[in-house]
Amino acid sequence: MPSFVLVNPKRRLSARYETGILSFAFALAATVFYLDTFTDIHSALATLYVITLLLSAETLTEKGTLLLTVVCVGLSILSYAAAHGTDADLAAILRLAVAIAAILITCALIIRNHRARLDLIKFNVALQSSEERYRTIFEQSRVALWERDYSEVRALLMVLKAQGVSDLRAYARDNPNFIGDCISRIPTVAANAAALELLGNVSAKNAGSMRRYIAQDDETFLDLMVAIFDNQSYFEGKGTIITSDGTTKLVLLTVGFPVDVANFNRVIVGMFDITERELAQKALFEAQAELALASRAATVGALSASLAHELNQPLGALVVNAQTLLRWLDRDPPDLAAVARSAERIVRDSQRASDIIQSTRSMLSERTPVLEPVSLADLVNETQALMESELSRNRIKFEMSEAPGIANVSAVRIELQQVLINLITNAIQAMAATPEEVRRISVSINPADGRGVRVSFRDSGPGLSADILEKLFKPFCTTKETGLGMGLAICRSILEARGGTLTASNHTEGGALFEMIVPMEAVHE
Ligand code: ADP
């Protein structure tokens, strides 16, 4: 049998050592055979073949061991046959049986051991390759990753808990050194290239502790400690780090905590640099706010006819009342009671004119959104009053219905009013070619399945063509000669920014149907 089949190639230490062991084992086997066959020693000498097997176990493969076992058993039987021939000697037979049993058991144990060792090697190789894979992902990831030892800081937090601390934030406020102490108890086990780059291209040595990269008053770090304190399974938050050149960077931090507490010595921390994204978002918010303001100016422009009409009334009344007052004064004696009545009317009308101007001005200049309780029905009524002259000039019937029990929403009043004015203005313009007697805007206010309040606007105009419906809310989508096509896009973004929605469709009985959902609680930017 060729040696490469019999000799275990993986376990070869050195050819000389191996040959030496095998030679010694075979010499021993030969000696045992000689003593067993040609001497008169009455003992189970053949059991010594076990030593041969054990000596060769390291060097031989499974097949080699089996072959050697067969040889050893064969030699034992041969010795017995040579020494005893056909004389049946019970003691000798028993000795032979004991020797053969010992040889077979040893063979079985060697093979079992051999297989277990092979399994272990396989397992180790798999473990090594998985560790290598993990290392490659860790090292080559473009996400900044740290492997940190959180065991000590966790132990500290648990001690505090055991001592009765229940509000970690309050504890941190009372102990100004707490955060610094926690940071210094979190050594870095490893950091990948992206992590070193994020910290400002520092060397791995300088990334050992995060002390110089985290601001002492960093709320996010305290949130992270609270997450460990509360035994949460992961943590995510936005925080700031100070890089080696002193630049502040905004990062998104993610930490997954191990289920087994013993593994807190190897916690993976990931950081994404979101500085650019946050700046871009801020610029976007500012641009949106500017746009909303500009569009409000356009809305006020559209309202100018109504406003002139609105103002005309109190101003005209003011002049009439002032003239009346003068007439009462001219009397001899002056009718002071009538003078007082006229003066009161003058005050009331000036107040109305001032209110109208004030609301227009605030619409144009209000920059800081203020959330307040708003009754949508009141707001619709007010907006209708504001647009009354436009509605009546165009002979449009305006009706509103409200389901019972609609609560006030918490919203930015001026924003909602801007949306209402836009929708009503669009409906008025859409009905320009509709016969006067059927021009109608119907507003209904209903609950929106626990999502807030649904306000539906239906008109009796031509409705929306399939073509327009598709891109209605996209900027610059207009069918009007002088239109800009921004109104609906802005309305939708105003509502969505506060967690609401705006959709459009055609009513089954004709006309366009715009539906907005206003959440009970507006999202605050
Ligand atoms: P603009 O009024 O400047 O055109 P909008 O974004 O307010 O911009 O409206 C976009 C387009 O949607 C309008 O040009 C019009 O074609 C259509 N539209 C809006 N409201 C209605 C409506 N109630 N009925 C029919 N079409 C409408």
Boltz pocket constraint, residues with backbone or C-beta under 6 A from the ligand:
constraints:
  - pocket:
      binder: B
      contacts: [[A, 422], [A, 423], [A, 426], [A, 427], [A, 430], [A, 459], [A, 461], [A, 462], [A, 463], [A, 464], [A, 468], [A, 472], [A, 474], [A, 477], [A, 478], [A, 479], [A, 480], [A, 482], [A, 483], [A, 484], [A, 485], [A, 486], [A, 487], [A, 488], [A, 489], [A, 512]]
      max_distance: 6.0
